[in-house]
Amino acid sequence: MIHEITTRWDEALWEEAEPVYKEAFPEHGRKSRALIRSMFERGICMLHTWRIGDSVMAMALTALNAKVRMLIVDYIAVRIEQRGQGVGLACMRDIRNWAENEANCLGIVIEVEAEMSKENADRIRFWEKAGFQLTDYVHTYIWVPETYRAMYMSLSIIEQYDGERLFDYITEYHEKAYRGKG
């Protein structure tokens, strides 16, 4: 798979990545095209794509918090027909390599729903296989009913993170995305 990253809005590229995004996340659980475009225009996100031949097989939206050297994985999605074949883990290896070697990050963070359902437990297992650690802290947002927990991958032998601190970074990113702060 060919991994590419862009920090600029590219309408044609988004047209290729968007179907993968939409099949993985229901409308209520994803950012709109207009919001994502605005995030690119403000320089607060990156689009990762993975191709096999001419087709985008996976995509991710990430954000870099340069101040604390942390990469936030907002969304990652793999085409339905490619799931269960190690594609998602390969994508996370690429993201990790890029974050560690090119972006000089100390860690990568994601948020997962805290409610213990089979689907959420499966997601947590995936992230653990990818090298992430689940934190104990349960975060409640004021704008959505679900609760969340942070998972992180430390890229430094000295950096350890607690969930509350990680949610400071995640919340700062969401505020920039939705409210235009920063």
N, C-alpha and C positions, 0 to 999 in steps of 0.2 A: 504494500500500500504506500502511496505517496502522500506525505503529510505536508500541508501548506498552511501558513498563517498569514492573515492580513489584519492590519489595524485601520484600514479604510473601507468605507462602504463601497461595495461592488454589487450593483443590481443583478448582473448576470450570475455571479457566484452565489448570491443569496437565493436566486431562483432555483439553483441546483441543490443547495443545502436545506432550503425551507421544507421540502416534502419529508425529509428525514426528521427534522425538528417537529413537524406537525404530527407525524405518525407516532412519535414517542411521548409527546406531551399534550394532554387535552387543552382545549382553548382556555379554560379557567386556570391552568397551571403553567402557562407560558406567557412570555412578553410578546406584545404585538410587533408587527413589522415596523410600524412607525416609531415605536419606542426604541427598538434595536437600532434603527437607522439614526435616530437622534443620539443614541449612545456612541455610535461610531463618529458622528459629526463632532461630538464633544471629546473624543479621544479617550473614552473610558472602557472600551472593550476590544476584544480580539476575536476573530472567527478562525477556528481551526477546521480544516477539512481533510478528509482522507479519501483518496480515489483508488479504485481498481479500474484500470483502463481509463475510460472517459467518464465513468460514473462516480458521483460522490456516494460513498458507502457509510460515512460517519461524519459527524460534525460536533463541535463544542464551542460554546461561548465562554470566554474567560476574561478576567480583569486582573490587572497587576496593581498591587498596592506597593509602590516603590519605597515608600517611607519605612515600612516594616519588612520589605522584601518577601511578600506573601502573594501567591497566585491564588485567586478565587475561581473555582470552576462553577460557573452559574448553571450551565446545561451541558450535557453530553448525550448524544444519541447515535444509535447504530441502526441501519436499515433492518427491518423486521427479519427479512430472509437471511441476514448475516449474523443474527444474534445466536448465542450459545456456541460460537465457533472460536472464541478467543479474540474477536475483533476489538471489543471494548477494552480488554486488558492491554492489547497492543497499542491502542490509542492512548491509554493512560501512560504507558511506557514512553511514548513519544512526547507527551505533555511533560512528564517528569524530566526527561532528558533535556528538553528545551528550557524548562523552568530552572533547572540546576545549572546547566552549562552555558546558556545564552542570556537568560534573564537574571541570573545570579540570585535566585530566590533561596530563602532559608526554609520555606515550607509551602505546602499546597493545602487549601481548605475547601471543603464542600459542606453543604447542609443536607441532612436527611430528615424525613418526617419521623417524629418521636413515637407516634402511636404504634404499638406492637401489633402489626398485621403480618400475614404471610408475605405479602408483596413488599412491605417495608423491610422485613427481616431478610428477604432475598436481596434487596438492594444493599443493605448493610453488609451482607456476606460478599457481594461483588466488590464493594469498596475495600473490605478487609483483604480480599485476595489481591487487590491492586496495591496493597501496602499501607492503607489508611488505618488510623486508630480512632475508635469511637470515644467521645468524651461523655462525661456523666451529666453535664449541665443541660437542662431542658429550657429552651428559649421560647417565649411567647411573643409573637408580633401583635401589634394593635390592629393591623389591617387584614389579617387572615385568621381563620379559626384554628388551623392546625398548629401543633407545637413541633419544634425542630431541635435536633442535636447536631453539633458540629463533628465532623470527622477530619482528621488532618494527617498529612504525611510530612514528617520532618526530613529536611534535606541536609540537616546539620546535626552532628552528634551531640551538640550542646543545647540545641533548642528543643524545649518541650512546651506545649501549649495547653492552657485550660480552656474549656468550652466557652466560658463567659468572655474571655479576652478575644477568642476567635470570632464570637458574634459581634463584638465591637467592629471588627474589620468587615464582616459580612453586612452589618447594618449600615455602615458608612458607604459601602458600595451600593446598596439598595437605595439609599437616600440620594446619591449622585444620579442613579439611573432614573428613579421615579420623580424626584423633586428638582432635579437639575442643580443640586448643590455641588460645589467643587468644580 
